[in-house]
């Protein structure tokens, strides 16, 4: 039986309570992972006004703003896009 001597891990080199800042935009694959919704469900809900619409970044690139995605996360059942709230 071999015993390995592993080096001691550094203690408190980086504070645990310092998460990395959230990105300003999330791409579709990230939104699917965060929300556990499929691509088709996301786009259907966007069309219904029940999910934030993506922002077009140029070319074919689109992404969701972190703030609008957070609004949906805070209350997915009641979320409506502001265009339909008037």
Residue, then its C-alpha position, 0 to 999 in steps of 0.5 A: x500500500x502506497x502512501x502519497x504525501x500531497x502538498x498542503x493546500x494554501x489557506x485563504x489565499x483567495x477569499x471565498x466570498x468573492x464570486x466573479x462578476x456576472x457577465x453583462x450578456x448570456x448566450x443561448x447555451x448559457x440561458x438554456x443551462x441557467x433556466x433548464x428550458x429548451x431552445x424551442x421553449x425559450x423562443x416560444x416564450x419570447x414570442x408570447x412575451x413570457x421570457x426576455x427577448x435577446x439583444x442582437x449584438x451584430x451579425x448573427x450573434x444574440x444574447x440575453x442581458x443579465x438584468x432582464x434574465x434576472x427579472x425572469x429568474x426572480x419570478x418566472x410565472x409572473x414575468x411579462x415583457x414590458x411591451x405587453x404590460x401597457 
